Amino acid sequence: MKHLLTAERARKRFRYHLSLAVINLALTAFLYGVLSLFYPSPQSRIFCWSLATGYVGAALLTLTLSLGAWKILRGRSNPVSTDLRRDIGIWCGVLSIAHVVLGLNVHMKSWTLYFVTDAGGLRTDFFGLANYSGLMATLVIVVLLATSNDFSLTVLKSKLWKAVQRWNYVFAALVALHAFLYIAVENRLVPFIFIFGAFSIWTLIIQAIGFQKRRKSGMEAQTLAASE
């Protein structure tokens, strides 16, 4: 990385993140409004906010995982880090943590009951597994957020920084597991099942195609080098 956070870059980043904040908050508020039509009771407000932040966060996660693969498919170089991909990832993390905070206030009188039973034993049902996967995803996204900045990239250097950021794939797998378990537990409406299913299928397809393209390019480069 050639630069740390200069004053000029700091101003540029602030304006960019302000724009992203407005867009993401507007999307979350819009989705909350839609969800309120399906869950109109006052007791469902926190649930609707939790679901809204979760689904917008999932959309941003899908976008971050698509950007790099899309560049590869277009035959363009895929740098270690780009501001757009990193910043979308940051807002994915922010909304994911907001989803966790809100979600811990939806079902139970105490957040500990998401992970243990009234008798003190670990939950082994789908509800417990959904919450364990959500907890692990939260730990991963905290690490990703803490290193999603110019300073961390400069200190860790490209190779190590990229190794840390590849945990985004683990985060995506945990999010998918968490979401599908909750879909089963709460018997959610078909449109929301379809939306998250579409996110998951699209991510798997574009990642698989991108991987094949990258692998083919690597093999061609090796063949060319061997022939010289």
N, C-alpha and C positions, 0 to 999 in steps of 0.2 A: 504494500500500500504506500503510495507516494505522499500522502498527506495525513495530518491529524486534523482535528476539527478547528479550522481557522474561523475568524470572525465572519468573513464573507460566506463561508460554507455553512456556518451555524445559522445565519439568517436565512439562507436558501433552504436548509433543512427544516427550519421552523415553519416557513411558509408552506412547504410541501406537506409537512405533517398536519398543519392546520387544515389544509384542503382535504386530506385523507380523513381527518377527524370529522369534518362536516359531512362528508359523503357517507362514512360508515355509521355515524349516529343517525343520519337521515334514513338509511336503509334499515337500521335496527328499529327505529321508531315506526317506520312504515310496516315492517313485519309484525311488530307488536300490535299495531292496529288491526292487521289482518287476523292475527291469532285471537284477538279479543272478540272477533265475530264468532269464532268457534267455541271460545271459552269465556262467556260474558260475565260470569259471576265475579264480584269484587275479590273473593278469596283466590281467584286464579290470576291475579295481576302479576304477582312475583313469578309464577309459573310461566306466564306469557313472556315476561322480560327475559327469564332464563332461557326459554326456547328461542327467542329472537336473537339474543347474543350468540347462542350456540350455533344457529344455522348461518348467520352472517359470518361468524368465525370459520365455519366449515367451508363456506364459499371462498373465503380468502385463502384458506389452506389449499383448496383445489387450485386456485389461481397461482399460488407460489410454486406448487409442484408442476404446473403446466408451463410456466414461462421458460425455464431452462430447456425442457424437452422440445418446446416449440421452436426455440432458436436452433437447436440441433437439426430438427426436421427441415428447417429453412436453409441449412447449410452454413449457418453463421457461427462464429466462435461463441463459446459459452464461458465468460470470465468467472473467476472464483466468486466474485460478489458484484452485484449491481444494485444501485440505490433503489430502483423500483421493486425488485424482488425482495430485497431486505426489508424495505419499509412496509410492504404489504404483509410480510411475515410478522413484523412488529405489531401491526394492528390486529392480525390474526391472534397473536399472543395476548394482547390487551383484552380483546373480546372474549377469548377463551377463559381468562382468569375472572372476568366479570361474570361469565356463565357459571363458573364454579362457585363464586361467592353467592350469587343469587340462588343457584340450585341447592345449596346447603340449607336454604331457608324455605324450601318448598314442601317437603314430605314429612319431616320429623320435628319433634319439639327440641331435639338436641342433635347437633351435627355428628356426634359420635355414633348415633344410632344408624348412620349410613354405613358404618363399617362393622359394628358389633350389635349383637342382639340385646334385649333387655336383661337377659341372664348373664351377659358379659362374654359370650362366645363370638367367634368370628362368623360373619355372615357367609354362607356357602351357596345361597340361592342366586338367581339371575340378578336380583337387585344388588346384592353384595358384590358380585363379580363386576357389574356395571360401575359401581362406585370405586372399586379397587383399580380398575383400568383407568377411570377418570383421574384418580389420585396420581397414578404413575404418569399419565399424560401431563398433568399439572407440573410435576417435578421436572419433566423433560422441557416443557415450554419455558419454565423459569430460567433454566440454564441457557436455552436458546436466546431468550430475551436479553439476558445479562451479557451475552457475547455478540449481540447484533449491533455493533457499533464500530466506528473507525479505530478507536483505541484498542479494542480487543483484537481486531484484525492485524494491527501493527505489532502488537506485543506477541501474539501467538504465531504470527507468520501464516502464510497462505495455506500450507499443507495441514498444519494442526487445526487451524481455524475451520477449514473445510471439513475436516474429520468430525469436529464438534457439531457443525451445522448439518451434517448428514443424519444426525439423530432426528431431523425433521421427518424422515421416513418412519422411524419408530413412533414418533408422535402421531403421525397420520394413521398408522395401524392401530394404535391405542384409541384414538378418537373414533375410528370406524367401529371397533369392538364395543366401546362405551355406548355409541349411538345406537347400534343395532340391538344391543342388550336392553337398552331403555325402550326402544320401539316395541320389543317383545313384552317387557314388563308393563308398560303403560297402554299397550294396544292402541297406538297412535293412529290418527286419521290417514287414509291412503295417500292424499297429496303430499304429506310430509315424508312418508316412507319413499314415495317416488322421487322426491327432490334429493334426499340424501343418497338414495340408490344411484341416481344419475351422477351425483358428485363422485361417488366411489368408482363406478364403472368407467367414467371419463378419465379419472386419474390413473386407473390401472391400464387403460388402453394407451394413453399418450406416453406414460412412462415406459411401457413395454416397447412401443414403436421407437421411442427415443433411445432406449437401451440397445435395440437391434441396430439402429442407425449408427450409434457411437461405436458399437462393436465392429460393424462392417467397415467403418472408416479406419479404425485401428488396425484391422487385419490388412486392409489395402495399403496403409502406410508401412506396415512391416514388410509386406511383399515388395513394395517399391524400394525400400531401404536394402533388402536382401539382393535385389537385382542390380543395384548400383556397384 
